[in-house]
Amino acid sequence: MATKKKTAARQRQKMQSAPRSYEPPAAATTTYIAPAALGRHAAVTWHEIVSTGFFSGYLPKAPGTWGSVFALLICFVGARLLPGEGVIFLGPIPVSWWALALALVTTAVGVYASGIFASEWREEDPGEVVIDEFAGIFFACALIPASPFAYIAAFVLFRIFDITKPGIIHKLQDLPGGYGIVIDDVAAGFAAAPLALGVHFLATRFLG
């Protein structure tokens, strides 16, 4: 019995004298949550205004649809205020220089602004960003006059291509930064434009 006690005492002494390795405390991990998910926003910046389509991207349920509707209204009202609705004819094809100019400017500014916005929110493509829908709608309306029927056709066709993203349109999302946010919608607008023109010609021929 005394031998067992001595052995246990020696083992305790060895454990106490053995050097102990230092383990630093684990760093606290935090998960980033976008400001919109918290119901609050940082100070308003120009790139937030541009990226969210003048805050239309904050509307509930379907921000992409809301952004497309606002873009369509801007294009339609603006064309109505211009002489000849901002349309020039290349043979039988109507070209809305107004919509085309809006599309080019919106694409260039949108790529830059949405890249900054997405970087700040630490998301690849925040749902609140709808400037890409603006650019896509403007391109979709580039080959049609400012008639309600033609604009509705451009809207529907653009949304179909934007949602389904067939072929290369889907791959364009993999572009870095703001390019991946905007250019796929630009491609969807390009795809919708000639089809919207075809719908316009059919409507004017059969519906008068």
Contacts in CASP RR format, 6 or more apart in sequence:
PFRMAT RR
TARGET T0000
AUTHOR 0000-0000-0000
METHOD contacts of the structure
MODEL  1
MATKKKTAARQRQKMQSAPRSYEPPAAATTTYIAPAALGRHAAVTWHEIV
STGFFSGYLPKAPGTWGSVFALLICFVGARLLPGEGVIFLGPIPVSWWAL
ALALVTTAVGVYASGIFASEWREEDPGEVVIDEFAGIFFACALIPASPFA
YIAAFVLFRIFDITKPGIIHKLQDLPGGYGIVIDDVAAGFAAAPLALGVH
FLATRFLG
32 122 0 8 1.000
34 121 0 8 1.000
34 122 0 8 1.000
34 123 0 8 1.000
34 126 0 8 1.000
35 41 0 8 1.000
35 42 0 8 1.000
35 121 0 8 1.000
36 58 0 8 1.000
36 126 0 8 1.000
36 128 0 8 1.000
41 48 0 8 1.000
42 120 0 8 1.000
46 113 0 8 1.000
47 112 0 8 1.000
47 113 0 8 1.000
47 114 0 8 1.000
47 115 0 8 1.000
47 116 0 8 1.000
47 117 0 8 1.000
48 117 0 8 1.000
49 55 0 8 1.000
50 109 0 8 1.000
50 110 0 8 1.000
50 113 0 8 1.000
50 114 0 8 1.000
50 131 0 8 1.000
51 110 0 8 1.000
51 113 0 8 1.000
51 114 0 8 1.000
51 115 0 8 1.000
51 116 0 8 1.000
51 117 0 8 1.000
51 118 0 8 1.000
51 126 0 8 1.000
51 128 0 8 1.000
51 129 0 8 1.000
51 130 0 8 1.000
51 131 0 8 1.000
52 58 0 8 1.000
52 117 0 8 1.000
52 128 0 8 1.000
52 129 0 8 1.000
52 130 0 8 1.000
52 131 0 8 1.000
53 67 0 8 1.000
53 70 0 8 1.000
53 130 0 8 1.000
53 131 0 8 1.000
53 134 0 8 1.000
54 70 0 8 1.000
56 63 0 8 1.000
56 66 0 8 1.000
56 67 0 8 1.000
56 69 0 8 1.000
56 70 0 8 1.000
56 130 0 8 1.000
57 63 0 8 1.000
57 64 0 8 1.000
57 66 0 8 1.000
57 67 0 8 1.000
57 127 0 8 1.000
57 128 0 8 1.000
57 129 0 8 1.000
57 130 0 8 1.000
58 128 0 8 1.000
59 66 0 8 1.000
59 67 0 8 1.000
63 127 0 8 1.000
63 128 0 8 1.000
63 130 0 8 1.000
64 127 0 8 1.000
64 130 0 8 1.000
64 133 0 8 1.000
65 159 0 8 1.000
66 130 0 8 1.000
67 130 0 8 1.000
67 133 0 8 1.000
67 134 0 8 1.000
68 130 0 8 1.000
68 133 0 8 1.000
68 134 0 8 1.000
68 137 0 8 1.000
68 155 0 8 1.000
68 158 0 8 1.000
68 159 0 8 1.000
68 162 0 8 1.000
69 155 0 8 1.000
70 130 0 8 1.000
70 134 0 8 1.000
71 133 0 8 1.000
71 134 0 8 1.000
71 136 0 8 1.000
71 137 0 8 1.000
71 138 0 8 1.000
72 137 0 8 1.000
72 141 0 8 1.000
72 151 0 8 1.000
72 154 0 8 1.000
72 155 0 8 1.000
74 102 0 8 1.000
74 134 0 8 1.000
75 96 0 8 1.000
75 98 0 8 1.000
75 99 0 8 1.000
75 102 0 8 1.000
75 137 0 8 1.000
75 138 0 8 1.000
75 141 0 8 1.000
75 146 0 8 1.000
75 151 0 8 1.000
76 146 0 8 1.000
76 148 0 8 1.000
76 151 0 8 1.000
78 98 0 8 1.000
78 146 0 8 1.000
79 85 0 8 1.000
79 86 0 8 1.000
79 87 0 8 1.000
79 96 0 8 1.000
79 98 0 8 1.000
79 99 0 8 1.000
79 145 0 8 1.000
79 146 0 8 1.000
80 146 0 8 1.000
82 98 0 8 1.000
85 96 0 8 1.000
85 98 0 8 1.000
85 145 0 8 1.000
85 146 0 8 1.000
86 96 0 8 1.000
86 97 0 8 1.000
86 98 0 8 1.000
86 146 0 8 1.000
87 94 0 8 1.000
87 95 0 8 1.000
87 96 0 8 1.000
87 97 0 8 1.000
87 98 0 8 1.000
87 145 0 8 1.000
87 146 0 8 1.000
88 94 0 8 1.000
88 95 0 8 1.000
88 97 0 8 1.000
89 95 0 8 1.000
93 143 0 8 1.000
93 197 0 8 1.000
94 143 0 8 1.000
94 144 0 8 1.000
94 145 0 8 1.000
94 197 0 8 1.000
94 200 0 8 1.000
95 142 0 8 1.000
95 143 0 8 1.000
96 141 0 8 1.000
96 142 0 8 1.000
96 143 0 8 1.000
96 144 0 8 1.000
96 145 0 8 1.000
96 146 0 8 1.000
99 138 0 8 1.000
99 139 0 8 1.000
99 141 0 8 1.000
99 142 0 8 1.000
100 138 0 8 1.000
100 139 0 8 1.000
100 142 0 8 1.000
102 134 0 8 1.000
102 138 0 8 1.000
103 135 0 8 1.000
103 136 0 8 1.000
103 138 0 8 1.000
103 139 0 8 1.000
103 142 0 8 1.000
103 186 0 8 1.000
106 131 0 8 1.000
106 134 0 8 1.000
106 135 0 8 1.000
106 138 0 8 1.000
107 135 0 8 1.000
107 182 0 8 1.000
107 183 0 8 1.000
107 186 0 8 1.000
109 131 0 8 1.000
110 131 0 8 1.000
110 132 0 8 1.000
110 135 0 8 1.000
110 178 0 8 1.000
110 182 0 8 1.000
111 178 0 8 1.000
111 179 0 8 1.000
111 181 0 8 1.000
111 182 0 8 1.000
111 183 0 8 1.000
112 178 0 8 1.000
113 131 0 8 1.000
114 129 0 8 1.000
114 131 0 8 1.000
114 132 0 8 1.000
114 177 0 8 1.000
114 178 0 8 1.000
114 181 0 8 1.000
114 182 0 8 1.000
115 177 0 8 1.000
115 178 0 8 1.000
115 181 0 8 1.000
117 126 0 8 1.000
117 129 0 8 1.000
118 124 0 8 1.000
118 125 0 8 1.000
118 126 0 8 1.000
118 129 0 8 1.000
118 177 0 8 1.000
118 178 0 8 1.000
118 181 0 8 1.000
119 177 0 8 1.000
124 177 0 8 1.000
124 181 0 8 1.000
125 173 0 8 1.000
125 180 0 8 1.000
125 181 0 8 1.000
129 181 0 8 1.000
131 182 0 8 1.000
132 181 0 8 1.000
132 182 0 8 1.000
132 184 0 8 1.000
132 185 0 8 1.000
132 186 0 8 1.000
133 162 0 8 1.000
133 185 0 8 1.000
135 182 0 8 1.000
135 185 0 8 1.000
135 186 0 8 1.000
136 158 0 8 1.000
136 162 0 8 1.000
136 185 0 8 1.000
136 186 0 8 1.000
136 188 0 8 1.000
136 189 0 8 1.000
136 192 0 8 1.000
137 154 0 8 1.000
137 155 0 8 1.000
137 158 0 8 1.000
137 189 0 8 1.000
139 186 0 8 1.000
139 189 0 8 1.000
139 190 0 8 1.000
139 192 0 8 1.000
139 193 0 8 1.000
140 154 0 8 1.000
140 155 0 8 1.000
140 157 0 8 1.000
140 158 0 8 1.000
140 188 0 8 1.000
140 189 0 8 1.000
140 192 0 8 1.000
140 193 0 8 1.000
140 196 0 8 1.000
141 150 0 8 1.000
141 151 0 8 1.000
141 154 0 8 1.000
141 193 0 8 1.000
141 196 0 8 1.000
142 193 0 8 1.000
143 193 0 8 1.000
143 194 0 8 1.000
143 196 0 8 1.000
143 197 0 8 1.000
144 150 0 8 1.000
144 151 0 8 1.000
144 153 0 8 1.000
144 154 0 8 1.000
144 193 0 8 1.000
144 196 0 8 1.000
144 197 0 8 1.000
144 200 0 8 1.000
145 200 0 8 1.000
147 200 0 8 1.000
149 199 0 8 1.000
149 200 0 8 1.000
149 203 0 8 1.000
149 207 0 8 1.000
150 196 0 8 1.000
150 199 0 8 1.000
150 200 0 8 1.000
150 203 0 8 1.000
153 195 0 8 1.000
153 196 0 8 1.000
153 199 0 8 1.000
153 200 0 8 1.000
153 203 0 8 1.000
154 192 0 8 1.000
154 193 0 8 1.000
154 196 0 8 1.000
157 191 0 8 1.000
157 192 0 8 1.000
157 195 0 8 1.000
157 196 0 8 1.000
157 199 0 8 1.000
158 188 0 8 1.000
158 189 0 8 1.000
158 192 0 8 1.000
160 192 0 8 1.000
161 169 0 8 1.000
161 187 0 8 1.000
161 188 0 8 1.000
161 189 0 8 1.000
161 191 0 8 1.000
161 192 0 8 1.000
162 184 0 8 1.000
162 185 0 8 1.000
162 188 0 8 1.000
162 189 0 8 1.000
165 173 0 8 1.000
165 184 0 8 1.000
165 188 0 8 1.000
168 187 0 8 1.000
169 184 0 8 1.000
169 187 0 8 1.000
169 188 0 8 1.000
169 191 0 8 1.000
170 184 0 8 1.000
172 180 0 8 1.000
172 183 0 8 1.000
172 184 0 8 1.000
172 187 0 8 1.000
173 180 0 8 1.000
173 184 0 8 1.000
174 180 0 8 1.000
175 183 0 8 1.000
175 184 0 8 1.000
END
